[in-house]
Amino acid sequence: MEIVERIILNELVSDDSSDESDDELMISVAINDETRIMYLILNDLAEAINPVLINTNGKTNNAYLQSELVENIISNYSDEKFFSHFRMTKETFLVLEEVLRPFVTDGPVSVRHKILLGIWTLATPDSFRCIAHIFQISRSMAHIIFKEVVLALKNIMPQYVKWPTTEEYLESSIAFNARSNGFPNMIGAIDGCHIAIKQPSGNAHDYFNRKDFHSIILQGICDRRGKFLDCLIGRPGRAHDAAVFRSSIIYEKLTDSNNPLIPSSYHILGDSAYPLLPCLMTPFKDNGHLSSEQINYNVRHASSRSIIERAFAFLKGKWRRLKFVEVNSVQMANNIIAAACTLHNFLILRNEMNVALDIQNSSSSFTNHELIEFENARVKREKLMRILCNN
């Protein structure tokens, strides 16, 4: 059993390799106040004078504590507290539980308990030792459960991350065009996002990106709501966005002349790292001599394309495990990212996350004269920059 547990820990996460006791870890690990309160509550339960808590060997009955955690503590959370911990309302969690139930095994640890642990782990950067203590299970079991929930979420990903229908093209186009700085006939935006990971063994160089950390690239295309329409997960961090795009299945579908994925009248937006295609509009390269029309195009392009940047920000902000995925297996890291993307779309479809806030931009009312003045000011600023560099 000890060998099996060691294999499980090595496969998944190695953030708990110290010999500190649980009490010492709770002092040294930075955890939020709610987690600390939960820890104290569970300790109080374990120390309570109740014969049900003690089994025949004189040890704490963890099965009873697990039941107490789910039935009497978490179930009594206020809506606000539950949302804070699990990033969704109680009602939405019950829907998610039913969706995942066919993919999660029931047993000594209930399906609900497993899903709660999995969501908590994705939502927080807490160590597995801390999480195991909170949920009254061993560290190795916490790893097993987390992996099971992550794989379940990955399995349902195609239900929630999928390309829009022809009818949805029109809806997205109207919505994008109606916003401040709206862009005509736009159905989505594409970009790449770096997810920081632990240095992988064997091929660390390819995952070391230009920002000097190891990462996996998540290429995403999102719609007007910030919902992912397509995700490519797993390219090494050193790869360029254009190379990642050209290696993707979505690129093949978009450039298929016989059966193009997007009708000729529609397009997605991407930054200057991407190639200009009939279905992919990029900004004009700033050579210092852009016309007022080109500047206006770029302003509107950047404003509309920002939806994908906000989508990535919400993804990492809600599922904070993505801030740094400390796993030994790159494949497991990919699965964790996929699970977070699934939850991201699930919450948007449940109307529990609003990525697409229409942030007003003062440049939306620029006249041609003001755009020319903006260009003149930009040229002057560059001249001053060069003068300062030479002095």
N, C-alpha and C positions, 0 to 999 in steps of 0.2 A: 504493500500500500504506500509506503514511503517513497519507493522508486516511482510509482505511478504519479504521485503528487508532485514530485520533483520534475517529471517530464511535462506535466500540465503547466506548471509555473514557468518553466523555461520556454515553452512554446508560445505562451501568450504574453505575459508581462513580467518584467524584472524590476519593478519599482519597489519591491518589498524584501530586498535581499539582506537588509540589516538584521542584527540580532537583538534589536531593541524589543523590550516588552511592549504589549499593547498600550499600557499606561504611559510609558515613555514616548511612544509614537504619538499618542493623542496630544502630548505637550509640544512635541517638536513639529508636527505637521500642521500647516496653516489650513484650518477648515472653518467654514462659516458657523455663525452662532446657532443656526437651526440644527446643524449636524451635531454640534456639541450638546445641545439640549436633548436631542434624540439619544445620544450616547448615555447621558445621565439617566434618562427615563428608563432605558433598557437595563442599566445597572441596578436601578431601584427595583425593577421587576425581578431581576435575578436574585436579589438579596432579600426579597420579601419573605415573610414567614408564611409559606404556603406549601403544604405537602405535595401538591401537584407539580411544583417546580423541581422537586428532587426525585430522581429515579432510584432504583434499588441499589445502585452502586454509589449513591451519595453525590452524583454529579448533577449539574444543572440540566433540566429538561428543555433543550433548545427547541424542540418541536412545539412545546407549549408557548415559548417566548415568540416564536415565529407567528403562531396564531394570534397571540396578543398584539403583536406589531401590526398585522394586517387588519384584524377585526376591531380592535379597541383603540388603537392609536392613530394610524393613518386614516381609517374610515371616519374618524371624528375630527380630522383636520377641517378647518374652515376652507371655503372655496379658494380664498386668496392664498392661504398657506400651501394647499395642495398644488395650485398652479405654480407657485414659486419653486417648489421642489421638483415637480414632474413636468413642468412646461405645458400643461394642458389642464382643462377642467376635468372634474370627476366624471361627468357625462361622456366626454370624449375618450377618457381612459377606458371606460366600460366598452365603448365601441371598438377601440383598439384591441382590447382583451379578446373580444369575440373574433376579430379578424385574425389574430395571432394564435388563438387556441389550437387550431388544427396542426400548427407547426411546433408547438411546445409541449413536451411530455409532462403529464401529471404524475405525482408520486409523493414521496415524503415531503418535498417542497412543492407547494401548490403552484398552479399556472399563474395565478394572480401575483403571488409572492415573487415568482421568477421575473415576471414582466415589470413589476415595480422596481426590482433590483436592477434590471437591465436599463430601464429608463433613467433611474437615478444615476447610474454609472455613466451613461452618455451625457447627462446634463451637468455633471460636476467633474472637477479634476481630482477628486478625493482618491487617496491610495486604496488599493484593494484590501489592505489590512483593515483600514478604517471602515470600508463598506461592509466587509465580512462581519465586523464587530456590530455594526448598526443592524444588519439583517440577521444576526445570530446564526451564522453558518461559518464553516471553515473557509480559509482563503482559497484553497483549491476548488471547493464547491462554488465559491463566488465566481471564480474564473470560468468554470464549466457552464454555469447558468448564464453569465454574460455572453459567452460565445454562442450558446444556444439561442438566446434572444436576438443577438446580432444577425445570426444566420436566418432566423425566422423573418426578420425585417428585410433582409436582402432578398429572400424568396418572394416576398410580396411586392418588391420594387416595381416590376413591370405593370402592376395594377395602378400605380400612382405616378410613375415617371414615364410618360408616353407622349408621342407626337400628336399635335392637335388635328382635328378633322377640318375639312374644307369650310364648314360653317364657322368653326372657331377662328379660322384665319380672318374672316370678315369682322368678327367681334373684336379681336385683338387690334386689327387695323384701325377701327373706329375709335377704340379706347386710347390707343397711343396718339392718334392724331388730335384727339380732343384735349390732351393735356397742354399745359404751358410748354412752349418750345416743341410742340408735337411734330412727329415725323410721319409723313404719309406712307401708307401701305406697308407698315412695319408690323411684323408678327412676333418678334422676339429679339433678344440680344445674346451674344456669345462672348465668353471670356474664360481665362484660366485662373485657377486659384491654387496657391501652394499650401498644402497641409503638412506642417512640421512633424517629422517622425524621428525616432531614435536611429542612430547610424546603423544601417543594415550590414550584416556580415556578407562578405564575398563580393559585393558590387557597390561599395560605398561611394566611389567616385561619381557614378552616373546619377546618384541621388543628391549630390552636393550641388545646390543651385547657386546662381549668381549673387544671391543675397547672403551667402556664406552660412547656410544651414541645410541639413538634409530634409528632403521633402518629397511628397507624392503630389502630382498634379491632378487636380479635379477640373476638367473642362466641362462647363455647363452652358446650356442654352435655356433661357427662361422667358416666360411670357409676361403679359402686362401686370400680372399679380405677383411676379417674382417666383412663380411655380416653375420647377425644372421640367423642360420638355425633353431634354436629352442630357445624359451624364456619361462622360468617359472618365473612368477612374483608374489610376495606377501607373501612368507614365512617369518615368524618373524626373526628378526636379530639375536636372540640368537641361532637359529638352526645351526647345523654343516653342512658343505658342503656335507658330505657323506649322512647325514640324508635327506637333501633337495633332493639330487639326487635320493635316493631310494624311495622317496615319489612321484616322478614325473612320468608322463605318458611316457616320453621318456625312462626312465629306464625299464619300462615294455616292451616297444617295442624292446629295445636293447637286452634284456635278454630272449625274446620269442624264445625258442628252436625250435618250429615248424615253425615260420615265422619270422626270425630275420630281424631287420630293415637294418642292415649293413651286406653285404656279408662277409664271414669268412676271406677273403684276405685283407679286409680293417679295419681301426680302427680310433678312435679319441684319442686325448691325454688329459690327466688330471694330475694335480699335486698329491702329495702324500696323500692328503686328500681323494681322491677317491679310490674306490676298484679296484683292478686289475681284468679286465675281458677280454675275447677274443676280444671284440670290443672296449676296453678302456685300453690303455697302460699308465702305471704310471712309475715314475722313481724308480730306486733302492734306498732303504732306506740307508742313509749314516751311516754305523756302524763303520766307521773309518778304514775299511779294504777292501775298494772297489778295484777291479782289474782295470787295465788300460782300459780294454774293457768296464767295467761298468761305469767308469768315462766318457769315450767317448760317451756312450749311453746317460748318463744323460745330458751331455753338449748339444748334438744334440736335445734331448728331450726338454730341457728348451728353447733353441733357437727357435725351431719350435712352441712350445706351447705359446710363448710370443705374438702371433697374437691376442689371446683373451684378453690379458691385454691391448694391444694397442686399441682394439675395444672398450673396456670399457672407456679408457681414451678419445678417440675421442667422444664417446657418451656424457660423462659428460662435455667435453670441449666445444662442439658445442651447446648442449642444457643445458644451465647453470641453469635452473630451477631445475635440478636434483642435484645440489650441496646441496640443502636443500629444501625438499618439505614440505612447511609449510601449511598443510591442516589438518582439524579436522577429515576427513573421510579417513580411510585407503584404502577403495575401490577407492576413488578419486585419492589417491596417486598412486595406482596400475595402474589406467587408464592413468595418466600422464606419468608414466614410459613406458607403452605400446605405447603411442603416440610418445614418443621420439625414441623408438626402430623402429617404423614404418618409421619415417622420416630418421633415420640412414640408413636403407636399401634402402629407396627410393633414397637417394642421391648417394649411392654407385652404384645402378643400372643405374643412370643417369650419372655416371662417374664424379661426382662432389666432391668426397671425396676419398682419397687414404690412406687407413689404412695400407695396406700391403706393406709398404716400406721395401725393403729387406736390412736391416741394416747389414752391414758386421761385422762379429765377428772374432777377431783375433784368437780365439780358433779353427776356422774351419780348420786351417792348422797344428794343433797339431800332432806331431808324437807320437808313443808309448812311446819313451824315455821322451819326454816333459810332457806327461800325468803322468808318474810315478814321475817325478820331482815335478809336481803340487801336487800330493798326498803327497809326502814327506814334501813339504812346508806346506801343510794344517795341517798335523799331528804335525809338529814343532810349528806352530802357536797356536794350541790348548794346547800344553804343556806349552808354554809361558803364555797363558791366565790363566791356572790353577795356575802357579807359582805366577803370579801377584795377583791373588785373595787371595792366602794364605799369602802374605806378607803385 
